Amino acid sequence: MPKFVLTGADGNLGSVAASYAIEIAKPDDELTFTTYKLEAIPAATLELWKSKGVKVCVASYDDTESLKTAFAGAEAVTLVSTWLFGEGRRRQARTAIEAAKACGVKRICYTSFVGAGIQAENEEDIPFLPRDHHVIESYIYASGLDYNIQRNYLYADNIPTLFAPSWKFCGDRWLTNSHGMSGAYVAREDCGRVLAALLLGKGEPNTVYDVTGPEAVTNEQVFNWICSQSGYQGQMVDVPDEELKEYWLGRGLPSDFFGDFSALPMKLCIGDLLCCGEMVARGFMQETSDTVEKLTGRKPVPFQEALLKYKDIFPRP
């Protein structure tokens, strides 16, 4: 019975991957899902997983021994990106990779990010968001483990949950630095299903996949559609990068994820915020791929369908 370990099954992406892994698993596949604490998983979900034969255990990227316990005897495991930036995220990745090697795991599946394949003489020349992923991919290649890497585009889900809450704060304006370029925003649920498919061996070995939405659209198209659904009236304003940086820093936006966001509707640190626009503006998200359909048998979710689940939190007049 081949064993497959899905880490972070309590997360937004991991929970989707968990459900899809159960759906596509073969009868003799052994599934193990990890969480940072059992209480993070709804009791009904936990019971459902167990009824399907899934083993659920507590494990953390910060705890080597817990990972070794979960990974023991596994054919393949996942490494799911966390919210950390810089050395914290890289340390967690090294811990997971080393634990996988120590347990004899054959393959690792990593949720990377568009742009991580950039070749640059200096790490600082790589945009902020793919920078850590570029380094972590290098750890995986150097490990000698087989791999599947998915480079996810920016989530469509981020627009209503992370950007839209700031529009009224900004004077009924979406201040963006995407400079009118288009990007194929992807539904987070599609990324979750791709991760499960890769974990269970649906992909080609030692292959990197771009995970995209079905079409490239501008931020203005998304903004206008949200307004048409809610009746909200606002303005899309394209802002030079430095001006956008000055605007948000002047209002106290933190420069790292551990800062104080309590008084602000914008919940992205300044580097994250600026790079979201940069990735679109520089054309990193213009090309679409057939990854979602190839690996899951489903067409990628259009942004309208991905966003409808958030309709109750759209800005209102």
N, C-alpha and C positions, 0 to 999 in steps of 0.2 A: 504494500500500500504506500504509494508516494505521499510524502507529507509536504504541505505548503503552508507557510506562515505569513499571515497578513498582519503587519504591525499597525498600531494606531487605528484600530477598528472603531474607536469611539469618535473619531473626527468627522468633519463634514465630508471629506473625500473618502476616508476609510470606511465610513458606514455604508456608503453606496457600493464601494468595492466589496464589502462583506456580503451584502445582499446578492450582488451579481455573482460572486464566487460560489455561493450556495446554489444559485440557479444553474450554473454551467458545470459544476463539479461532476466528475465521473463517480460511479458508485463506489469504486475502491480508492478514491482520493481521500486523504486525511487532511482536514482543515484545522488549523490552529489560528485563532484571532487573539491579538494582544491589546491591552488597554493600560493606561497609566494608573487607573483605579476602577474596580468593578462598578462602583457607584456612578461612574460616568456613562454607563450604558443603561437605558431604561429596562426595568425588570422584565417587561413583556418581551422586549427584543432579546434579552439574555436567555430567557426560557425558550424562545423560538429557536435561537441558534443551537442551544443544547439539544433540543428535540430533533434537530437535523444532524446530530452527531458531531457538531463543532466543539472543539476544546477551546475554552477561553481562559487566558491567564494574564496576570499582571506582569508587564515588562516595560522597561524604560531605556531610551537611548543613552541615558546617563548612568546606567547600571549594567555593567558587563555581565555579571553573573545571572541577572534576570533574563537577559537576552540569550545567554548560552542555554539556560533551562528551556526557553521557548523554542530555540533553533535546533535543539538536539534531534538528529535524525532527519532533518528537513532536506528536501530536494531543492527547494527554492524559497526565498524570503523576500519581503519588500523592505525598502528604505524610503519612507515618506518624508518629504521636506517639512520642517517645522517652521514656526514663526521667527525663530532666532536668525540673526545675521552675524556674519563674521566668524570669529574663532569658536563661538558657542555652537553654531550649526556645524562647523567643520569637525569639531571635536566629537559631536554626537555621531556624525557619519563615520568617522574613523572607528569609534567604539562599535558600531553596528557591523561594519565590514570586518573588523578583527574578530568579533564574536562569531560571525558567519564562517570565517576561515577556520577558526579553532574547532568548530563543530562539524566540519566536513561538508558544509553546504556547497552545492554545485553552482548555484546561479542566484544572482541578486537583481531585483527589479527596482529601479530608482525613478522617483518622480522629479524630473529635472525641469528646466525652464527654457523657453525659446531664447536663442542667442548664446546658450552655453557652449556652443561649438566654435565660437569666435577664437581666432588665433591672434594673439597680441603679444608684443615683446614685454609689455608691462601689464600686470594685473589691473592697474588703475585705468588702463585704456578700455577695459571691458565695462559695459554699463553696470550700474549698481545691482540690479535684480539678478541678472545671470552670473554675476561674478563668483559667488559662492558655489553655484552649481557647476561652473566650469572647473573649479578646483576639486569638488567632490567627484565629478566624473573622472578626473585624473586619478583619484584614489582608487576608484573601481577598476579602471584599466590596469593600474599597477598591481592590483591585488591578485591577478591571475584567475579570478572567478569569472565564469561565464556571466553574461549580463543581458538585460533588456532595459533600455533607458527610454522613457517617454519625456519629450520636451513639450510641456504644456504651454499653450498660448495663455494670455491673460484671461481670467474667468469673466464671462458676461455677468455672473452673479455679483461681482465686485461693484458694478455700477450702481445698482439700487442700495446695496448694503454699506458701501464705503464712500462713494462719491455723492450720491443724491442727498444724503443728510446735510451736506454743507451748502446746498444751493441757496436756501433762504438766508443762511448766515452771510453768504457772499452777495446779498442784495438781489436775490432771485436770478443768480447767474451761475452757470457752470464754467468756472475758470479752468481752462485746459491748455496744455502745451503739446497737443497732438498735431497741431499745425495743419489741420484739414486732411491729413492722411487717413487711410482706412486700415482696419485690422480685423482679422477673422476671429473675433472673440469666441471662446469655447465655453460650453456649459460644463460646470464642475462635475455634474453627474456623468457626462461622457468620459471625463478624465478618470473618474472612479471606476467605471466599467472597463475602460482600457487597462487600468492597473490590474484588475482581477483577471482579465483575459491573459495578460502577459504572465502573471504569476502562475497561472495554470497551464502555461506552455503553448498559448495560441500564437505567439510571435516567433519570428526567426531568431536563432541564437546570435548573440553578440551584435545586436542591431539597435540603432537609435531611431525612434519614431517621433515625428512632429504630430502633436495632437491639436487639431484646429476645429473651429466652427465651419459651417458650410459655405460661408461667403464673407468677404471683407466688406465691412461697413464703417462709415465715419462715426465719430462720437456724436456729431450733430444728428445723424439719422436715428441713433438710439435715443438721444435726448428728445427729439420731436415725437418719437413713438411713445415714450413714457408720458409726455405731456398730453398726447392725444388720448391716452387711457385714463388719465386722472383729472384732466381739466386744468392742470397746473399751467401757469404762464410764466415762462422764464426766458432767459437769453443765454445763448451759447457765446462765450467770449474766448477767443484764442489769445493766449498771453505768451510773450517771450519767456524762456526758461528762467532767466535771472529775475525777471519781474515777478513771476509766480513764486519763486523761492523767497524773495524779499517780502512778498505779501503775507505768506504763511508764517515765516519766521517772525515777522513783525507782530503777529497775533499769538505767538507763543507755541507754535507747533514744534514738538520735540524733534531732535536730530537723531534719536534712536528709539527703538521699540519700547524701552523701559521708562520713557519719560511720562510726564503727567498729561494725559489727554482729557481729563475729567471736565474741563471747561470748554472743550472744543467739539464740534460735530465731525471734524475730520479725524479719522482714527488711523491714518497712515503717517509714519514718520517722514521727514522731508525728503530723504533719499528715495524712499519707496514711492512717494507721491510723484516726484519729478520723473522717475524712471518709467512709471506706467505710461506717461505721455510720450516719453522719449522712444520707448519700444515701438509705439505706433508711428510716431513722426519719422523715424529712421527706416521705416519699411520692413521691420523685422516680422510683422504679422500680416503682410499682404498676401502671401501665398497660402493656399489651402492644401490639405492632404486628404487621402482616402483612409487614413489610419483608423478612424472610428468605425467606419463601415467594414473595413477589412477584418478588424479584430473582434467586433461585436455583432456584425450582421445588421446593424441599425444605422440609418442615416444620422449624421450629427444633428443635434438639436438646434434649430434656428434661435437667434437671440430673443425673438419675441416670445417663443414658448419657454425659454429658460427664465425669462424675467417675470412671466405671469404669476409665478408662485409668490413673488414679492409685491404683488399689486397693492396689498393692504398697507405697505409702508412707503408707497410712492408719495412724493411731495404733493400736497393738495393746495387748492387756491386759498 
